[in-house]
Amino acid sequence: MSRIAILGGGSWGTGLAVVLSNSRRKHDLRLWVRNASLAESIERDRENRKYLPGVAVPPSVRASANLEEVLHEAQIVLGVVPSAHTRAIFALALPYLSREAVFVNATKGLEPATHLRMSEVISQVLNARFVPAVAVLSGPSFAAEAAQGQPTAVALASQDPALGAFLQEEFSGPSFRLYTNDDVVGVELAGAMKNVMAIAAGACQGLGLGANSLAALITRGLSEMTRLASALGGKPETLSGLAGMGDLILTCYGAQSRNRRVGFELGLGRSLAEILAGVTMIAEGVGTTAALLALARENRIELPITQQVHSILHLGNSPREAIRAIMERPLKRE
């Protein structure tokens, strides 16, 4: 029986704890929740009423705000904390980690200050003590649906085939199917970029635009995602799979998407500050947009949709102006 520590008690961290409690292999599951009162309520009520209401947390999942307790003898450590806080949380965790443990990033975003992917951030922190084995989990997966046992398929990327196969066996269950690949770069960048496209999709819907507009946005958004991922070493085929196209479709159409909701509210004319003040969970695309543009500038890659999302979020442009700017770009071949 593997002991698995999940760092992050938000919707996806809690959802993964529930999903893994039903996997083919039996696990000792520990969920680290930053807020002690929330951890206590999960233990008492067997439900994360703040982030994943209505989903029962099985007795096999132990929630705690004590990082040392959660990480004690953990063989697999999943990082599911917001991208802006991943470095700090793993730095706090470092003294309690085993050199033999394997690490899985399940956060979809880039570190705002450094523009690094989360597996790079985790590796940088842990290299102070040892060289870690790090994999990445991503793909179309709303936490509530996965935790409710609805069939869900995701991608697990590792450059070590043996590690990928091990985690695939450990995590797979009756309703949770994992496909492995070796494209860590492509999977992580796809997970970060699709959030930005979801903000754009939401803005289109908030403006009352129809199916034509959304189809064009998703198609050109996927092209944009593929262009940047390929330039940074990712594989084009990854972007057409679960981590790319699959997650893009989910977040652009799915009502549960936090990033789509932010875009929708922007399309209705609300300010970003007003929108963020009213949400409890982080929309990663808001903080990731600038980091993606920085990577694009460094590699001389054009990201017109990302550029316009950034202009809406941070420069005060209206969604309607942003759409007009995209439509009036010079004509070109597909």
N, C-alpha and C positions, 0 to 999 in steps of 0.2 A: 504494500500500500504506500503510495507516494504522498508526502506531505506537500501541499500546495499553499503558498502564501499569495494572496491577491492584495496588492497595494492600491487602494482607492475604493471608497464605499459609495460611489455615485451609481447611476443607473446601470452602466455597462459593467462596472466591477461587481455589483450585486448580481446582475444578470448572469455573468460568467460563473459566479459561485453557484448559482442555482443550476445552470446548465451542466457544470462539471460534477455536481452531485448525482447526476443521472447518466454519467458516461459509463462506458463498458468496464472501465477499471474503477475499483474503489479507492477513494482518496480521503485523506485527513485535510479538510479545507479550513483555512484561516483567512478571514477578511479584515484587513486593516482599514479602520474608519477614523479619519482625522478628528472628528468631533466626538468626544467621549459620551455625551448624552445621546447622540444618535446611535453609537455602538451599543449602548445599554438598552435602548429601545428596540433595536433589532434583536438582541438576545432575549429580551423579555416578550416581545410581541411576535417574533418570528416573521417580521415584515419590515422593509425599509419604506416607511410611510412618506418620507420626504422625497426620495428619488425614484422609487419603483413601487408605488402603492398598488395594492391588490394582488401582489405576487407573494406566495408563501416561501419563506426562506427555510429550508430543511434543517432539522436538528444537527445534521452532519457538518453544517457550516457554523463556525464559531467566529463571532464578530468581536473585535477589541480595538481600543485606541492605543494599546501598548505595542509599539513597534517591535521591541525585543521579543515579546511573547509570541507575536504572530510569526516572526521570522525564525524562531528557534527550530533548528534542524530541518528547515524547509529545503526540499530538493528541487522544487520548481517555484520560481518567483515571477508573477505576472505584474507588469506595471500598467495601471489603468488610471493614472492621475493626470490632470490637465497638463498639456505640454509645457506651459510656462512654469510649472512647479516640479516637473520630473527631476531635474538636476538636484534641487534642494532635498526632495524626499529620498532619493537614492543616496545622497550624501549622509543623511541621517541614518539610513539603513545600513550603510557600509560596515560598521563595526560588528553587525550581527549576522552577516552573510557568510555562508559556507563557500569555500573555493570550488567545491564539487557541484554546487547548485547550477541549474540552467535558468536562463532569464528569457522572458517573452514580453515584448512590447505590444500592447493592445491599444495604445493611444494614437489617434489620428491627427497629427499636427506637426509643426516645426517649432523649435525653440526660437522665440521672437528675437532675442539679442544676437544669437550666433548663426541662425538659419540652419542649424543642424537637425537631422532626423533624430527621432527618439532613440533608436538603437545606437546611434553615434554618441548621444548624450550619456546613455547608460554605460556604454563601454568606456568613455572618458572618465567617468566617476569611479567605476570599479577597477580601472587600471591602476589606481593608487595602491591596491592590494594584490590583485591577480588579473589575469586575462580571462574575461568571461565568455561563456558560450551564449550567444544572443540570437533569438529568433523573433519573428514578427507575425502577429495575427491580425488580419484585416479582412474586409469584405462586407457585403450587404447584410447587416445584422442589427435591427432594432432590438434593444435590450428586452423590452416587454414581450415581444413575440417569441424571441429565442427562449426566454425563461418560462413561457407558457407551454413550451414543447412544440411550437410550430416548426415545421421543417426549415432548417437554416443551413446554408452552405457558405463556407468562408475559405480564405487562402491562408496558408501558413508557410512563410518563407524562411529558409535558412540556407546558408552556404555550405553547411555540413549535412549531407544526406542522412547520416545516421541520426543526428539530432532531430531533423525534420520527421523522420519515420517514428522515432520514439515519442515525440509530442503528438503526432497524428494518432497513434494508438492510445495514448493517455487521455486525450481530449475528446475523441469521437464517441458519439452516443446514438441512440435510436433516432433522434431528431436533429443532431448536430454533426454535420459532415465536413471534414477538412480535406482540402486538396493542397498538396505540397508543391513548392517550386523553390528555385535557388535565387530568385530575383528580389533580394531584400530592398534594394534601391527603388525598383519600380513599384513594389507593393506599398512601401511607406509614402512615396511621393504621390501615388494615386490616392491614398487615404487622406492626405493633406489637401490635395487640389480639389477633390470632389466637393469638399465643404464650401469652397469659394464659389463653385458653380451652382451649388444649392442656394446660396444667397442670391445669385443672379436669377435663378429660376423662380424663387419666391417673389422677387421684385417684379418680374414679369406678370406673375399671377396677381400680385397686389394691384398692379396697374390695370388689371382686367384684360390682359392679352390672352389670346387663345392658343390652340394646339399647334398652329403653324409656328408661332414664335418659340414655344417651348421645345418643339422638335429641332428647330434650327439651333437654339442655344445648346441643347444637350449634345448634338452632333459636333458643332464647332468647339464646344467645351472639351469633348473627348479628344479632338484633334490637338487642342492646346495642351492638354495634360500629357498626351503622348509625346509631343514635341519637346517639352521640358524634361520629362523622365528619360527619354532616349539620349538627350544631350548630356545628362548626368550619369549615364551608365545603365539605365533601366532598359528592359526589353519591351518592344512595341506590343508583343503578344500578351504581356502582363496587363497592359491597359485595356485590352479587349476581353479580359476575363473577369472573374469575380471581384478582384480588388479594384479594378478600373471601371469598366462599363457597368458591372453589376451594382457596385456601390453608388455609382453616379445616378443610375436610374432610381434606386431606392431613395436617395436623399433629395433628388429633384422632384419626385412625385409624392413621396410618402408624407402623410400629415404629421407623423411623429418627429420629423426632422427638425431639430432646433435651428440649424442654419437656414433651412427653407423658411421657417417661421420668422426669423430676423429679416430676411429679404422681403417677405410678404408684408410685414409691418412697415418696412421702409417704403415699399411701393404704395402703401396707403397714406404716406406722408408723415409718419411719426419719425421723431429724431432717434438716432442710435442710442443716445444716453437714456432716453425715456424707455426704449425697448429693453435695454440691458438691465435697467433698474427693476423691471418687472419679471425677470426670469431667475430661476434658482440654479439652472444648469448651464454650463459654459457652451457657447457656440464657437467651436474651434476656428471656424473660417474667419472670424473677425480678427483674431490675432495673427493668423497665418498669412493673410493676404500680402502684407508688407514684406514678410520673409521670402515668399515666393517671387515677388517682383525683384528683390535684391539678387536672388539666385539667377533669375532671368537676365538681369543686367550684366552680371558677372560672366554669363555664358552667351551673351548677345542673342537671346531668344525673345521673340515677340509673344506677349501674352495679352492680347487686346481685351479679352473679357475680364481677366484678373485685374488689368489696369483700370477698367471702368468700375469694377466692384470697389477697388481701393478708393477711387475718386468719390464714390457715394459714401463709403464708410468714414473717410478721413479728410476729404477735401470739400465737403459740402455740396457736391453736385447732386442734382436730382436724378432718380432712376430714369425718368423720361429723357433727360439730357444724355445720360450714359448710353441708352439704347440708340439714340440718334447718332452719337459719335461712332458707335460700332457700325451702323448701317451706312454711314457716309465715308467709311474708310475706302482707300483705292480698290477698285475691282481687281480680282485675281482668279487664277485657276484653282480648283479644289485640290 
